[in-house]
Amino acid sequence: ELLVRESGGIVTDFAGGHNHFSSGNIVAGNPRIVKSIVQAMSNEISDALKR
């Protein structure tokens, strides 16, 4: 996470939140790409993976 943040990126879970440490579900990259990935995934993944 530190490397991503130091380079200007963000790290979120599949729902765009900050629960990635406990869930193990990680989306990382520059803010624009992460936003696009999370939006695309939101309709495709189950509610269990969004937690």
C-alpha distance matrix in Angstrom:
0.0 3.8 5.5 5.3 6.2 8.5 10.1 10.9 9.0 8.0 6.5 9.6 11.9 15.1 16.9 14.6 14.0 11.5 12.8 10.2 10.0 13.8 14.6 12.4 12.7 9.8 10.4 8.2 10.0 12.3 13.6 16.9 16.0 13.7 16.7 19.1 17.4 17.2 20.8 22.0 20.7 22.0 25.6 24.9 23.0 24.7 24.3 23.1 20.0 19.4 19.2
3.8 0.0 3.8 5.5 5.2 6.0 8.6 10.0 9.5 9.5 9.3 12.7 15.4 18.6 20.1 17.5 16.7 14.1 15.8 13.6 13.1 16.8 18.1 16.0 16.5 13.5 13.8 11.0 11.9 13.3 14.8 18.3 17.9 16.1 18.9 21.5 20.3 20.2 23.7 25.1 24.0 25.3 28.9 28.5 26.7 28.4 27.9 26.7 23.6 22.9 22.6
5.5 3.8 0.0 3.8 5.5 5.2 6.3 8.9 8.5 9.8 10.2 13.9 16.7 19.3 21.3 18.6 18.6 16.5 18.2 15.6 15.5 19.3 19.9 17.4 17.4 14.1 13.7 10.4 10.4 11.9 14.3 17.4 16.6 15.5 18.7 20.7 19.6 20.3 23.6 24.6 23.9 25.7 29.1 28.4 27.0 29.1 29.1 28.1 24.7 24.2 24.4
5.3 5.5 3.8 0.0 3.8 5.6 5.3 6.6 5.0 6.4 7.2 11.0 14.0 16.4 18.2 15.4 15.8 14.3 16.4 13.9 14.7 18.4 18.5 16.2 15.5 11.8 10.7 7.1 6.8 8.2 10.6 13.7 12.9 11.7 14.9 17.0 16.0 16.7 19.9 21.0 20.5 22.3 25.7 25.3 24.1 26.4 26.4 25.8 22.3 21.5 22.1
6.2 5.2 5.5 3.8 0.0 3.8 5.3 5.1 4.8 5.7 7.5 11.1 14.6 17.3 18.4 15.1 15.1 13.4 16.0 14.3 15.0 18.7 19.3 17.6 17.0 13.5 12.4 9.2 8.8 9.0 10.2 13.8 14.0 12.6 15.1 17.8 17.4 17.5 20.5 22.2 21.9 23.1 26.6 26.7 25.5 27.5 27.0 26.6 23.4 22.0 22.4
8.5 6.0 5.2 5.6 3.8 0.0 3.8 5.5 7.2 9.2 11.2 14.9 18.3 21.0 22.2 18.9 18.8 17.0 19.6 17.8 18.1 21.8 22.6 20.7 20.3 16.9 15.8 12.3 11.2 11.0 12.8 16.1 16.4 15.7 18.2 20.7 20.5 21.0 23.9 25.4 25.3 26.6 30.2 30.1 29.0 31.2 30.8 30.3 27.0 25.8 26.1
10.1 8.6 6.3 5.3 5.3 3.8 0.0 3.8 5.8 9.0 11.5 15.2 18.6 20.7 22.1 18.8 19.5 18.3 20.9 18.8 19.7 23.4 23.6 21.5 20.5 16.8 15.1 11.3 9.2 8.6 11.1 13.8 14.0 14.0 16.7 18.7 18.7 19.8 22.5 23.7 24.0 25.7 29.0 28.9 28.2 30.8 30.8 30.5 27.0 25.9 26.7
10.9 10.0 8.9 6.6 5.1 5.5 3.8 0.0 3.8 6.9 10.3 13.6 17.2 19.2 20.0 16.5 17.3 16.6 19.6 18.0 19.4 23.0 23.0 21.4 20.0 16.4 14.2 10.7 8.4 6.6 8.1 11.0 12.0 12.0 14.0 16.4 16.9 17.7 20.0 21.7 22.2 23.6 26.9 27.3 26.8 29.3 29.0 29.2 25.9 24.2 25.2
9.0 9.5 8.5 5.0 4.8 7.2 5.8 3.8 0.0 3.8 7.0 10.2 13.7 15.5 16.6 13.3 14.4 13.9 16.6 14.9 16.7 20.0 19.7 18.0 16.4 12.8 10.4 7.0 5.0 4.2 5.9 9.1 9.3 8.6 11.2 13.5 13.5 14.2 16.9 18.4 18.7 20.1 23.5 23.7 23.1 25.6 25.5 25.6 22.2 20.7 21.8
8.0 9.5 9.8 6.4 5.7 9.2 9.0 6.9 3.8 0.0 3.8 6.6 10.3 12.5 13.3 9.9 10.6 10.1 13.0 11.6 13.7 16.8 16.5 15.3 13.7 10.2 8.3 5.7 5.8 6.1 5.9 9.5 9.6 7.4 9.6 12.6 12.2 12.0 14.9 16.9 16.6 17.6 21.2 21.5 20.5 22.7 22.2 22.3 19.1 17.4 18.3
6.5 9.3 10.2 7.2 7.5 11.2 11.5 10.3 7.0 3.8 0.0 3.8 7.1 9.8 11.2 8.4 8.7 7.7 9.9 7.9 10.1 13.2 12.8 11.5 10.0 6.8 5.8 4.4 6.8 8.8 8.7 11.9 11.0 8.0 10.5 13.2 11.8 11.1 14.5 16.2 15.1 16.1 19.7 19.7 18.1 20.0 19.6 19.2 16.0 14.6 15.2
9.6 12.7 13.9 11.0 11.1 14.9 15.2 13.6 10.2 6.6 3.8 0.0 3.8 6.6 7.5 5.1 5.3 5.4 7.2 6.0 9.2 11.5 10.5 10.1 8.1 5.8 5.3 6.4 9.3 11.1 10.0 12.5 11.7 8.0 9.5 12.3 10.6 8.8 12.3 14.2 12.6 13.0 16.8 16.9 15.1 16.7 16.0 15.8 12.7 10.9 11.7
11.9 15.4 16.7 14.0 14.6 18.3 18.6 17.2 13.7 10.3 7.1 3.8 0.0 3.8 5.4 5.3 5.4 6.0 5.7 4.5 8.3 9.5 7.5 7.7 5.1 4.8 5.8 8.6 11.9 14.1 13.1 15.1 13.7 9.9 11.2 13.2 10.9 8.5 12.0 13.4 11.0 11.2 14.8 14.5 12.1 13.3 12.6 12.1 9.0 7.6 8.3
15.1 18.6 19.3 16.4 17.3 21.0 20.7 19.2 15.5 12.5 9.8 6.6 3.8 0.0 3.8 5.6 7.4 9.3 8.8 7.9 11.6 12.1 9.2 9.4 5.9 6.3 6.3 9.9 12.8 15.0 13.8 14.8 13.0 9.6 10.3 11.4 8.7 6.1 9.3 10.2 7.3 7.7 11.1 10.7 8.5 10.2 10.1 10.3 6.9 5.6 8.1
16.9 20.1 21.3 18.2 18.4 22.2 22.1 20.0 16.6 13.3 11.2 7.5 5.4 3.8 0.0 3.8 5.5 8.7 8.7 9.4 13.1 13.2 10.8 12.1 9.1 9.5 9.2 12.2 14.6 16.0 14.0 14.9 14.0 10.5 9.9 11.6 9.9 6.3 8.5 10.5 8.3 6.8 10.5 11.3 9.5 10.5 9.3 10.5 8.1 5.0 7.3
14.6 17.5 18.6 15.4 15.1 18.9 18.8 16.5 13.3 9.9 8.4 5.1 5.3 5.6 3.8 0.0 3.8 7.0 8.7 9.2 12.8 13.9 12.2 13.0 10.2 9.2 8.0 10.1 12.1 13.0 10.7 12.1 11.8 8.2 7.6 10.3 9.3 6.1 8.6 11.4 10.1 9.3 13.0 14.1 12.7 14.2 13.1 14.1 11.5 8.6 10.2
14.0 16.7 18.6 15.8 15.1 18.8 19.5 17.3 14.4 10.6 8.7 5.3 5.4 7.4 5.5 3.8 0.0 3.8 5.8 7.5 10.6 11.5 10.7 12.1 10.3 9.8 9.9 11.7 14.1 15.1 12.9 15.0 15.0 11.3 11.0 14.0 13.0 9.8 12.3 15.0 13.3 12.1 15.8 16.8 14.8 15.5 13.6 13.9 11.9 8.9 9.0
11.5 14.1 16.5 14.3 13.4 17.0 18.3 16.6 13.9 10.1 7.7 5.4 6.0 9.3 8.7 7.0 3.8 0.0 3.8 5.6 7.7 9.2 9.5 10.7 10.0 9.4 10.4 11.5 14.2 15.6 14.0 16.8 16.6 12.9 13.5 16.7 15.3 12.7 15.6 18.0 16.1 15.4 19.1 19.6 17.3 17.8 15.9 15.4 13.4 11.1 10.1
12.8 15.8 18.2 16.4 16.0 19.6 20.9 19.6 16.6 13.0 9.9 7.2 5.7 8.8 8.7 8.7 5.8 3.8 0.0 3.8 5.6 5.8 6.1 8.1 8.1 8.9 11.0 12.9 16.2 18.2 16.9 19.5 18.7 14.9 15.8 18.4 16.4 13.7 16.7 18.6 16.1 15.4 18.8 18.8 15.9 15.8 13.9 12.7 10.9 9.3 7.5
10.2 13.6 15.6 13.9 14.3 17.8 18.8 18.0 14.9 11.6 7.9 6.0 4.5 7.9 9.4 9.2 7.5 5.6 3.8 0.0 3.8 5.6 5.1 5.2 5.3 5.6 8.4 10.2 13.8 16.4 15.9 18.4 17.1 13.5 15.2 17.4 15.0 13.0 16.5 17.8 15.2 15.4 18.8 18.2 15.4 15.9 14.9 13.3 10.7 10.1 9.2
10.0 13.1 15.5 14.7 15.0 18.1 19.7 19.4 16.7 13.7 10.1 9.2 8.3 11.6 13.1 12.8 10.6 7.7 5.6 3.8 0.0 3.8 5.8 5.6 7.8 8.3 11.5 12.7 16.2 18.8 18.7 21.5 20.3 16.7 18.7 21.0 18.6 16.7 20.3 21.6 18.8 19.1 22.4 21.6 18.6 18.8 17.6 15.5 13.3 13.1 11.4
13.8 16.8 19.3 18.4 18.7 21.8 23.4 23.0 20.0 16.8 13.2 11.5 9.5 12.1 13.2 13.9 11.5 9.2 5.8 5.6 3.8 0.0 3.8 5.7 8.3 10.3 13.7 15.6 19.2 21.9 21.4 24.0 22.6 19.0 20.5 22.7 20.1 17.8 21.1 22.3 19.2 19.0 22.0 21.2 17.7 17.2 15.7 13.1 11.8 11.9 9.4
14.6 18.1 19.9 18.5 19.3 22.6 23.6 23.0 19.7 16.5 12.8 10.5 7.5 9.2 10.8 12.2 10.7 9.5 6.1 5.1 5.8 3.8 0.0 3.8 5.3 8.3 11.7 14.3 18.0 20.8 20.3 22.5 20.8 17.2 18.6 20.3 17.4 15.2 18.4 19.2 15.8 15.9 18.7 17.5 14.1 13.6 12.6 10.0 8.1 8.9 7.0
12.4 16.0 17.4 16.2 17.6 20.7 21.5 21.4 18.0 15.3 11.5 10.1 7.7 9.4 12.1 13.0 12.1 10.7 8.1 5.2 5.6 5.7 3.8 0.0 3.8 6.1 9.9 12.2 16.0 19.2 19.4 21.5 19.4 16.1 18.2 19.7 16.5 15.1 18.6 18.9 15.7 16.6 19.5 17.9 14.7 15.1 14.9 12.4 9.7 11.0 10.2
12.7 16.5 17.4 15.5 17.0 20.3 20.5 20.0 16.4 13.7 10.0 8.1 5.1 5.9 9.1 10.2 10.3 10.0 8.1 5.3 7.8 8.3 5.3 3.8 0.0 3.8 7.0 10.1 13.8 16.8 16.8 18.5 16.2 13.0 14.9 16.1 12.8 11.4 14.9 15.1 12.0 13.1 15.9 14.5 11.6 12.6 12.7 11.0 7.6 8.5 9.1
9.8 13.5 14.1 11.8 13.5 16.9 16.8 16.4 12.8 10.2 6.8 5.8 4.8 6.3 9.5 9.2 9.8 9.4 8.9 5.6 8.3 10.3 8.3 6.1 3.8 0.0 3.8 6.3 10.1 13.3 13.6 15.5 13.3 10.1 12.7 14.1 11.0 10.2 14.0 14.5 12.1 13.6 16.8 15.6 13.4 15.2 15.4 14.3 10.7 10.8 11.7
10.4 13.8 13.7 10.7 12.4 15.8 15.1 14.2 10.4 8.3 5.8 5.3 5.8 6.3 9.2 8.0 9.9 10.4 11.0 8.4 11.5 13.7 11.7 9.9 7.0 3.8 0.0 3.8 7.0 10.0 10.3 11.9 9.5 6.4 9.3 10.6 7.8 7.7 11.4 11.9 10.4 12.3 15.5 14.7 13.4 15.9 16.3 16.1 12.4 11.8 13.6
8.2 11.0 10.4 7.1 9.2 12.3 11.3 10.7 7.0 5.7 4.4 6.4 8.6 9.9 12.2 10.1 11.7 11.5 12.9 10.2 12.7 15.6 14.3 12.2 10.1 6.3 3.8 0.0 3.8 7.1 8.4 10.6 8.5 6.2 9.8 11.3 9.4 10.1 13.6 14.3 13.5 15.5 18.7 18.1 17.1 19.6 20.0 19.7 16.1 15.4 16.8
10.0 11.9 10.4 6.8 8.8 11.2 9.2 8.4 5.0 5.8 6.8 9.3 11.9 12.8 14.6 12.1 14.1 14.2 16.2 13.8 16.2 19.2 18.0 16.0 13.8 10.1 7.0 3.8 0.0 3.8 6.4 8.2 6.3 5.7 9.3 10.6 9.7 11.2 14.1 14.8 14.9 17.0 20.1 19.8 19.4 22.3 22.8 22.9 19.3 18.3 20.1
12.3 13.3 11.9 8.2 9.0 11.0 8.6 6.6 4.2 6.1 8.8 11.1 14.1 15.0 16.0 13.0 15.1 15.6 18.2 16.4 18.8 21.9 20.8 19.2 16.8 13.3 10.0 7.1 3.8 0.0 3.8 5.7 5.5 6.2 8.6 10.2 10.7 12.2 14.3 15.5 16.4 18.2 21.2 21.5 21.5 24.4 24.7 25.3 21.8 20.3 22.1
13.6 14.8 14.3 10.6 10.2 12.8 11.1 8.1 5.9 5.9 8.7 10.0 13.1 13.8 14.0 10.7 12.9 14.0 16.9 15.9 18.7 21.4 20.3 19.4 16.8 13.6 10.3 8.4 6.4 3.8 0.0 3.8 5.6 5.2 6.1 8.7 10.0 10.5 12.2 14.3 15.3 16.3 19.5 20.4 20.4 23.1 23.0 24.0 20.8 18.7 20.5
16.9 18.3 17.4 13.7 13.8 16.1 13.8 11.0 9.1 9.5 11.9 12.5 15.1 14.8 14.9 12.1 15.0 16.8 19.5 18.4 21.5 24.0 22.5 21.5 18.5 15.5 11.9 10.6 8.2 5.7 3.8 0.0 3.8 5.6 5.3 6.4 8.8 10.2 10.8 12.5 14.4 15.6 18.2 19.3 20.1 23.1 23.3 24.7 21.6 19.6 22.0
16.0 17.9 16.6 12.9 14.0 16.4 14.0 12.0 9.3 9.6 11.0 11.7 13.7 13.0 14.0 11.8 15.0 16.6 18.7 17.1 20.3 22.6 20.8 19.4 16.2 13.3 9.5 8.5 6.3 5.5 5.6 3.8 0.0 3.8 5.4 5.1 6.1 8.6 9.9 10.5 12.2 14.2 16.7 17.1 17.8 21.1 21.8 23.0 19.6 18.2 20.8
13.7 16.1 15.5 11.7 12.6 15.7 14.0 12.0 8.6 7.4 8.0 8.0 9.9 9.6 10.5 8.2 11.3 12.9 14.9 13.5 16.7 19.0 17.2 16.1 13.0 10.1 6.4 6.2 5.7 6.2 5.2 5.6 3.8 0.0 3.8 5.4 5.1 6.1 8.5 9.8 10.4 12.0 15.1 15.5 15.5 18.5 18.9 19.8 16.4 14.8 17.2
16.7 18.9 18.7 14.9 15.1 18.2 16.7 14.0 11.2 9.6 10.5 9.5 11.2 10.3 9.9 7.6 11.0 13.5 15.8 15.2 18.7 20.5 18.6 18.2 14.9 12.7 9.3 9.8 9.3 8.6 6.1 5.3 5.4 3.8 0.0 3.8 5.5 5.3 6.2 8.6 10.0 10.6 13.6 14.9 15.3 18.1 18.2 19.8 16.8 14.6 17.2
19.1 21.5 20.7 17.0 17.8 20.7 18.7 16.4 13.5 12.6 13.2 12.3 13.2 11.4 11.6 10.3 14.0 16.7 18.4 17.4 21.0 22.7 20.3 19.7 16.1 14.1 10.6 11.3 10.6 10.2 8.7 6.4 5.1 5.4 3.8 0.0 3.8 5.5 5.2 6.1 8.6 10.0 12.2 13.2 14.5 17.7 18.5 20.3 17.3 15.6 18.7
17.4 20.3 19.6 16.0 17.4 20.5 18.7 16.9 13.5 12.2 11.8 10.6 10.9 8.7 9.9 9.3 13.0 15.3 16.4 15.0 18.6 20.1 17.4 16.5 12.8 11.0 7.8 9.4 9.7 10.7 10.0 8.8 6.1 5.1 5.5 3.8 0.0 3.8 5.5 5.1 6.1 8.5 10.9 11.0 11.8 15.2 16.3 17.7 14.4 13.3 16.5
17.2 20.2 20.3 16.7 17.5 21.0 19.8 17.7 14.2 12.0 11.1 8.8 8.5 6.1 6.3 6.1 9.8 12.7 13.7 13.0 16.7 17.8 15.2 15.1 11.4 10.2 7.7 10.1 11.2 12.2 10.5 10.2 8.6 6.1 5.3 5.5 3.8 0.0 3.8 5.5 5.1 6.0 9.3 10.0 10.1 12.9 13.4 14.9 11.9 10.1 13.2
20.8 23.7 23.6 19.9 20.5 23.9 22.5 20.0 16.9 14.9 14.5 12.3 12.0 9.3 8.5 8.6 12.3 15.6 16.7 16.5 20.3 21.1 18.4 18.6 14.9 14.0 11.4 13.6 14.1 14.3 12.2 10.8 9.9 8.5 6.2 5.2 5.5 3.8 0.0 3.8 5.5 5.2 7.6 9.5 10.7 13.5 14.0 16.4 14.0 11.9 15.3
22.0 25.1 24.6 21.0 22.2 25.4 23.7 21.7 18.4 16.9 16.2 14.2 13.4 10.2 10.5 11.4 15.0 18.0 18.6 17.8 21.6 22.3 19.2 18.9 15.1 14.5 11.9 14.3 14.8 15.5 14.3 12.5 10.5 9.8 8.6 6.1 5.1 5.5 3.8 0.0 3.8 5.6 6.5 7.3 9.4 12.9 14.4 16.5 14.0 12.9 16.6
20.7 24.0 23.9 20.5 21.9 25.3 24.0 22.2 18.7 16.6 15.1 12.6 11.0 7.3 8.3 10.1 13.3 16.1 16.1 15.2 18.8 19.2 15.8 15.7 12.0 12.1 10.4 13.5 14.9 16.4 15.3 14.4 12.2 10.4 10.0 8.6 6.1 5.1 5.5 3.8 0.0 3.8 5.5 5.1 6.0 9.5 11.2 13.0 10.3 9.6 13.3
22.0 25.3 25.7 22.3 23.1 26.6 25.7 23.6 20.1 17.6 16.1 13.0 11.2 7.7 6.8 9.3 12.1 15.4 15.4 15.4 19.1 19.0 15.9 16.6 13.1 13.6 12.3 15.5 17.0 18.2 16.3 15.6 14.2 12.0 10.6 10.0 8.5 6.0 5.2 5.6 3.8 0.0 3.8 5.6 6.0 8.4 9.0 11.7 9.8 8.1 11.8
25.6 28.9 29.1 25.7 26.6 30.2 29.0 26.9 23.5 21.2 19.7 16.8 14.8 11.1 10.5 13.0 15.8 19.1 18.8 18.8 22.4 22.0 18.7 19.5 15.9 16.8 15.5 18.7 20.1 21.2 19.5 18.2 16.7 15.1 13.6 12.2 10.9 9.3 7.6 6.5 5.5 3.8 0.0 3.8 6.1 8.3 9.7 12.8 11.5 10.6 14.2
24.9 28.5 28.4 25.3 26.7 30.1 28.9 27.3 23.7 21.5 19.7 16.9 14.5 10.7 11.3 14.1 16.8 19.6 18.8 18.2 21.6 21.2 17.5 17.9 14.5 15.6 14.7 18.1 19.8 21.5 20.4 19.3 17.1 15.5 14.9 13.2 11.0 10.0 9.5 7.3 5.1 5.6 3.8 0.0 3.8 6.8 9.6 11.8 10.2 10.5 14.2
23.0 26.7 27.0 24.1 25.5 29.0 28.2 26.8 23.1 20.5 18.1 15.1 12.1 8.5 9.5 12.7 14.8 17.3 15.9 15.4 18.6 17.7 14.1 14.7 11.6 13.4 13.4 17.1 19.4 21.5 20.4 20.1 17.8 15.5 15.3 14.5 11.8 10.1 10.7 9.4 6.0 6.0 6.1 3.8 0.0 3.8 6.7 8.2 6.4 7.3 10.8
24.7 28.4 29.1 26.4 27.5 31.2 30.8 29.3 25.6 22.7 20.0 16.7 13.3 10.2 10.5 14.2 15.5 17.8 15.8 15.9 18.8 17.2 13.6 15.1 12.6 15.2 15.9 19.6 22.3 24.4 23.1 23.1 21.1 18.5 18.1 17.7 15.2 12.9 13.5 12.9 9.5 8.4 8.3 6.8 3.8 0.0 3.8 5.3 5.5 6.8 9.4
24.3 27.9 29.1 26.4 27.0 30.8 30.8 29.0 25.5 22.2 19.6 16.0 12.6 10.1 9.3 13.1 13.6 15.9 13.9 14.9 17.6 15.7 12.6 14.9 12.7 15.4 16.3 20.0 22.8 24.7 23.0 23.3 21.8 18.9 18.2 18.5 16.3 13.4 14.0 14.4 11.2 9.0 9.7 9.6 6.7 3.8 0.0 3.8 5.4 5.1 6.8
23.1 26.7 28.1 25.8 26.6 30.3 30.5 29.2 25.6 22.3 19.2 15.8 12.1 10.3 10.5 14.1 13.9 15.4 12.7 13.3 15.5 13.1 10.0 12.4 11.0 14.3 16.1 19.7 22.9 25.3 24.0 24.7 23.0 19.8 19.8 20.3 17.7 14.9 16.4 16.5 13.0 11.7 12.8 11.8 8.2 5.3 3.8 0.0 3.8 5.4 5.6
20.0 23.6 24.7 22.3 23.4 27.0 27.0 25.9 22.2 19.1 16.0 12.7 9.0 6.9 8.1 11.5 11.9 13.4 10.9 10.7 13.3 11.8 8.1 9.7 7.6 10.7 12.4 16.1 19.3 21.8 20.8 21.6 19.6 16.4 16.8 17.3 14.4 11.9 14.0 14.0 10.3 9.8 11.5 10.2 6.4 5.5 5.4 3.8 0.0 3.8 5.5
19.4 22.9 24.2 21.5 22.0 25.8 25.9 24.2 20.7 17.4 14.6 10.9 7.6 5.6 5.0 8.6 8.9 11.1 9.3 10.1 13.1 11.9 8.9 11.0 8.5 10.8 11.8 15.4 18.3 20.3 18.7 19.6 18.2 14.8 14.6 15.6 13.3 10.1 11.9 12.9 9.6 8.1 10.6 10.5 7.3 6.8 5.1 5.4 3.8 0.0 3.8
19.2 22.6 24.4 22.1 22.4 26.1 26.7 25.2 21.8 18.3 15.2 11.7 8.3 8.1 7.3 10.2 9.0 10.1 7.5 9.2 11.4 9.4 7.0 10.2 9.1 11.7 13.6 16.8 20.1 22.1 20.5 22.0 20.8 17.2 17.2 18.7 16.5 13.2 15.3 16.6 13.3 11.8 14.2 14.2 10.8 9.4 6.8 5.6 5.5 3.8 0.0
